[in-house]
Amino acid sequence: MPNTVKVAEAKTHLSELLVRVEQGEAFVITRGNLPVARLVPLDEVERRRRLIATIKAERSRYRLGSTTMDELIAWKHEGHRY
């Protein structure tokens, strides 16, 4: 779970926060009690982007092209005896 830091504290201690982020910590910056930003190491962001790209590529491999209504009806009744 990331640490929570208020905006004023983040502004005051930004250099210290960046050192801790470089060491692998993550922070959620809040305005009042509402989260407004996340401060995370760049390698984590890049890792997430690569993972999302991999998932999208994998999903696109299994997409069906346009399917006709006749094909859908045939699949629905496949294996039926009547």
N, C-alpha and C positions, 0 to 999 in steps of 0.2 A: 504494500500500500504506500503510495507516495506521501511525502510530507506535505503539510499545508502551510502556506506562507501568505500573509496579507500583503497587498500591493505596496504599502508604505515600507514595510520591512524588506520586501524584495528590492525596492529602489535603494534603500540604505545599504543593504548587504549584498548587492548584485555580484561583486567580485568573489566574495566568499561562496555564494551559491553556485557560481560557475565552476569553482574549484571542486566543489562537492559533486556537481553534475558530471564533471570530467572523470570522477572516481566511480561513477555508475549510479548515483542517487537520482531520484526524480522528485519533482516538486509540483504541486498544484498551487497556482497563485489565485487568491480569492479577493474579491471586493466585497467587504462585509462578510457575509457567510456564503456568497454565491461564487462558485468556481468560474474563472474567466480565462485561464490559460494553463498550459502544462509546460514545464521546463524539464526536458529529458535529454539524455546524451544523443548526439547525432547518429551514432551507430545503431541505436535502438530505432530511431525513425527510419533510417535506411533499411534496416532489417525488416521492419513492418511493411515498407513499400515493396520490397522484393517479394515478401510472402504474399501480399495482395496481388501482385502481378502474376505470380505463379498460380494462385488460385483462379484468377480470371482466365489465364491461358488454359488451365485444366478444364474449367467449366465450358469454355468455348469448343473444346474438342468433342464434347458430348451433346452439343446443341443439334437438334434436328433441323433440317431445312424446312421449307414450307410443306406442310402436310395437308393433303386434300381431305375433304369430308368423306369421300369414299374409302380412303385408307383408314381413317378413324373408325368408321363403321365396321370395316373388315377386321380391324384389330379387336374391337369390342366383341364381335361374334366369333372370333377365332376359337376353335375347339368346341363350339356349340354343336349339338346334334339336334336338328329339327327338320 
